Amino acid sequence: MDKIRVGIVGAGNIARTAHLPAYRKMDDVELVGVADIKLERAEQAAKEFGIAKAYASIDEMLADCKLDYVDICVWTGAHAECAIKAARAGVNILGEKPMALNLEHALAMEQEIKRAGVKFMLAVPTRYSPQAMLLRQMVDEGKLGDIYYAKTSYTRRRGTPLGWFTDKARSGGGPVIDIGVHCIDRTWFLMGCPKPVRVSAATSSAIGNYQTKGVTRWRALDSDSTVFDTEDSACGQIRFENGACMLFEVSWALNAPEQSFTQVCGSKAGARMDPLVIYGEECGYLTDNTPTPGKNDMFHEEIRHFINCLRTGSEPCSNLEQAVQMQRILEGIYTSAKLGKEVEI
């Protein structure tokens, strides 16, 4: 079986801590190149992970390597540029979340990807946890009935990352677009991905660039930025074409307990994760069931899924259409918060 030839774009934290370790577990994948705007960083990653060549740009890598796909792990503001260059070179794309800096960039990506006829998958790893995959199977099999209500939370008490994350020109926003995309996308996925139609949201920057002692913070490798113009928390409601709705709250900094969960409610049963509990009825009595689907490496599972799609020609789980829809949701949240009213998506 021929190996899938992969080029990594961006040798920062997400590549080093998640994507590249996942590839180490795959015998049918060949990492043929890694590109980074800082060549020394690409060279270091190449040495550490046994990648054949290091490049100072995606342009150099695309010109020099025959690739089956590129894995885009750069900051959000560069997602569109890299994806468009890959599409124009006829190369498939696995792109880190969020899809793009904003909806305008996402639509430009969509146009070029469709024109080129290449595959695109958004990397949203929380869809690929054993709990999420089991629960989605139950939804698909109708065991929860019609999903009409959901709520999700990903709140940090103090966890604002340092570096480009707080520079809206490079990140696109704060916790909504950084970590909110995880819990909102996972919940939407578990609802069956109904079409979003309206959103009402509020954002806050009440805490801002705190100096709290005794807390740890994610630090981008490019952490020289002093810009801090993003929100630090948000909440709201998303309504869908089928009548269902989702409540959400996200934060980097909030004077409240840290939590991360997703809950979906159907006409037959409901469920909440993490941990996974199914709220139903048996023999006329209420029951709380706790399946034990185990653990996995979510990044490995999502990458393996994309590779299987390339080999079989099947459609990725988090495909181009869903990626654009998620970008519309994120854009709607920011627009609603700015205008102070509900907006159409």
N, C-alpha and C positions, 0 to 999 in steps of 0.2 A: 504494500500500500504506500503510495507516494505521501511524503510528508507535506503538511500545510506550511507554507512559507510566510512568516509573520515579520512585520516591521513595527517597532515600538516608536511612537512619537511622544517625547517627553520622558525624561529620566528622573522625575521628582518623586515625591513621597508615595503617591498612589501607585506608581509603576513599581517602585522598589519594595513596598510593603505588601502589595496585594496581587498585582497582575504578574510580575516576573516570578515570584515564588510559585504561583499557580502553574505557569508554563513548565516549571521544573518537573512537575509530576506527569507531563505528557510526552510519551515516546513518539507520537506521530506528528509532532510540531517541531519546526526548525526556526529558531530566532536568527534571522539573517542580517538584521540591522537595527540600530537604535539611533534616533536623532534627538538632539536637544540644542536649544539656542546657546547653551554653554557647552562647547565641545568637550571640555575636560570632564563634565558630568556624564556625558554620553560615553566617554571612554572608560570612566570608572564603572559604569553599569555594565558595559560590554565585558570588561574584565571579570567582574564579580559574577555575572550570570552566563558567561560563556557565549556571548553574542559575537557573530563573525566580524561585523564592522560597526564603527561609530561615525556619525555624521553631524555636521553643524546645522543642518536644516532638513526638513522633510523633502524639499526640492532635490537635494543631493541624493537622498536615499531613494526616492522614486526614480530618479534618472539612472541610478547605478544598480538597483536590485530588482529582480523579478519577484513580485510579492503576490500572495493570494489575498492578504488583507493587511490593513494597518490598524493598530490598536492605539487610539488617541487618548493620551494621558496628560495633556497640557492644561494650563489654566483655562477657565471657561471662555474668556474673551478670544482665545485662539482656536476654539473648536471649529468654527465655521470655515476659517481660512484653511486649516489642515484637511478637513473633510472635503471641501470643494476641490482642493488640489489632488487628493486621492481619487475622487470620482472622475475628474478629468483625465486622470492617468489610467482609468479603467480598473481601479483597485477597490475591493470590498472594504467595508468600514465597520469596526467596532468602536463606538464612541462613548467615553465616560459621561456620566450624568453631570449636570443637565445637558440637554442637547446643544444649547447655544446660549450666548449672552442675553439674547432677547428674541422675540418672535420674528422680527425682520431677518435676523441672521438664520434662524431655523428655516424660514420659508426659502431663503436663498439656497441653503443646503438641500432642502427637499427638491427644488427645481433641478439642481445639478445632478443629484443622485438618481432621480427619475430619468433624466436625459441620458445619463451614462448607462443606466440599466444595471447598476451594481447593487449588492445587498448592503443594508445598513441595519445595525442593531444598537440600541441604547443600552449601555451597561448600568443596570439598576439591580444590584446583587441581592437585595432583600426579597425579590421575587423568587429566588432560588434556594431559600432556606428549606429544610425538610418540613417545617411547620407550614410555611406558605404554600408549598407544592401540594401537601396533603389537603389543606383547607381548600385550595382552588379546585382540586379534584372533587371534593365533596360538593362544592358549589356547582361544578359542571354536571355532576350526577343528580342534582336537584335535591340533595339531602337537607339543605337549609331552606329550600323553597325560594320564593322571590326575595331578593335582597333589597330592602327599601330604606335602610338606615345604617349609617356607619359613623364611627368617630375614631380619630387617631391623634396621637400626641408624640412628639419627640422634643422634650424640653431639657435643656441643660441649665443648671443654676448659675454656674460660671464656666463657660467653655468657648469663649470667642477665640477663633484661631488668629494667629499672628501672620502678617505678611499681606500678600495680594488679596486675600479673602475679603478684607474690609475696604478694598478699593473697588467701588462699583463699576468703574470703567473696565476693570479686568475680570471681576467676578460676576457682574450682573445683579448683585444684591447680597443680602445677608443670609440668615438661617433659612428663609423661605426657599431660596434657590440652591442652597448648599446641602442642608440636611432635611428640610421640609419635603424636598422632592422624593426622598426615600420613603417617608411614612405615607405621604399622599399617594405616591405611585403604587406602593404595596397595597394600600387600602382600596384604591381604584381597581387594581388587578383582581383583588379578592371579591369585589362587587361584580366582576364580569366585564369591566371596562365599558360601562354605558357612556353615551355621548354627553359631555358636559355642556350645559347651556347658560348657566348664570353663576356668579360668585359675588359674595359680600364679605369683605375682609377689612381688617385694621392692622396696622403695623405700629411699632413703638421703638423709639431710640432713647428710652428713659434712663438707661444705665450707661450705655455708651462704652467708651474706652476705660474700663475700670482698672484699678490698681490693687485689687483684692489679693491678700497674701495667702499662701498655702494652697493654691490651686494650680493645676497643670493646664497647659494650653498647647493645642496642635500648632506647630510652627512650620510654615511653608519653607522650602529650601530657598526660595526667593523671598526673604522676609525683611528686606530693607525698606519696604513701603511704610510711609507715615500717614497715608490717607486713611481716614475712618469716616466714611459717609454712607454706611449701610444700616439697616434696621437691626435691632437685637432680639426682637420677638414679633410674633404675628399670630392672629387667630381669625377664624372665619368659617363660612359655610359655602359648600359647592352643591349646586342643584343639577340634576341630570334629566335628560329627555324622557326617561322612563318613570319619572316622578320620585326617584330615590334622592337622598341627600347625604352629604358627608360633613361632619364637623371636624375641624383640625385646629391644633395649636402647636407652635414650634418656637424654639428659642435657643440662642447662644447664651443669653444672660437673662435670668428672670428670678425674682425673689419668691421662689416656689420650689417644691421638691422636684428632683430630676425624675423623669419617667419616659418610657418608650413603650407604646402599645398600639395595637390595632384591634378594633371591635367591629364586627359586622352582624346585623340582625336581619333574619329572614322570616318568612311566614311559617316555616316549619321548625326552625331552630336558629340559634345564634352561636357566635364563637368569638373568642378573645385570645390574642397572643401578644406578648410572651409572658408567661407560659401559655401553651395552647389548652384551652378549655372549651368544650362544646356544651352549650346550654340547650337542652331539649326535653323531651318527655318519653317515658317508657311505661307501658301498662297503665297509663292515666296519671302517672306521677312525674313531677319535675326531676330531672337528672342533670348532674354536672359530670361529664365524661372528660378524662384527661388522656388522650392518645400520646404515645411516646415515639414520635417519628425519628428520633436520634439527632445527630449533628453532622454537619458537613462543612466544607470550605465553599462558601457561596460564590466567591470569585472564580474558583476552579469550575464550579457547576455552570455558571453563566458563560464562561469562555468555551467550555466543552459543548454547551448547547449551540453556540454560534458556529463552531467548527462542524458539528453534526449537520447543521442547516446548510452549510456550504457543500458538504459532501453529498447530501441527499437532495438538495434543491428546495427544501421545505422553507416555510416562512418563519423567521425568528419570532420568539414570544413577544419581546418588546421591539416591534418592528418600526419602520419609518413613520407610518401613519399614527401609531400610538405615541411615538416620540414627539411629533408635532402637536398632537392633542395635549400632551403633558405640558409642552411649552406654552400653549394657549392658556392652560389653567394657571400656570405660574405668572404669566403676563396679566391675566385677569385679576389675580390676587393683588398685585402691585397697583394696577390701575384703579381697582375698587378702593384700596386704601388711600390712594392719592386724591381721588374724587370725593371720598366719604360717602359713597352710595353703592348699591348693587349694580353690577354691570353685566352685560351679555358677553359670553365667550365666543 
